[in-house]
């Protein structure tokens, strides 16, 4: 059964509340404002496909079919920035652009095995400006790998305007890009929390 925007928003609201109550003792990077775009993209992602993403991955995990209680358990266990569920073919990384080479490697393995599955690799607009992104994209295109890169463009490189840091954006056909306005600050919830 598909997950609605309301379910995603409610999940992040619970994460924010638990973070502010001091129940989550690690950093959280919350999603918001991109629910509809992600729901649309995940309609093309099969449960047997691989999903790789950055540290802002709660929505992705839920949309890829990982049970909410399992995702919340990992967040409470201070693993929000590194959600990894290999049994669901899902990995995220706290390192900006960190999943790119792994995603390309998995896509190469799928091609060698003649698998019908694909890889979807989600990165922010800051990571999409990195050398790692361009190397991954070039290698994937050159070897015709079964991978789709999705750039989640909120116009910010952490908290700095991406266009001011990196210049104009170039559009490439094998990349899906969507633009959204984030609902939460770069990290945390916008409230100072004392973990006493």
C-alpha positions, 0 to 999 in steps of 0.5 A: 500500500503506497505511503501518503504525504501525511504519513511521511510528515507525521513520521518526521514530526515524531522524530522532531518531537523525540529529538526535542525531548532528548530521546534521540542523542545523535544528529537528525537531518529531517525531510519536509517539502519534498514528499510529493516528489519522492512519492512520485519517484518511488512509484518507479522503484521496485522493492528488489531495486537498490536505493542509496541516499545521503544522511537525509533519508527517513522518507526514502527508507519508508517509501522503499518499504522498510517498516516505520518501527524499524526506521524509528528504532535506528533513528533513536539508536543514533543512526539517523545519518547512516540508515542501512538495511541491506535486507531491504536493499537500502543504504545511506551515508553521512558522508556527502556523496559517500554512497555514490561509488558504492551505488555505481559498484552495485549497478555494475554487479547487477549488470554483470549478473544480468539482473532486471533490477536497478539502482537509484542513488539520491544526492543533494544539490551540493553532492551533485557538484562534487567530483565524486558525482561526476566520476560516478555519472561518467562511469555509469554512463560509459558502462551503461549501468542500470542506475538513476541518479536523483538530485534533491535540489533545495538550493542549499549546500548545507546552509549556503545557497548552492548557486553562490557556492558552485555556480549555474546548474547543468542538466544531464538526461540520465539525471532526475532533478526535483526542486523543493523548499525544505521544512526543517533546518539543515540539522536538528529541528530549529530548537536548542536541545540540552542533552543533560 
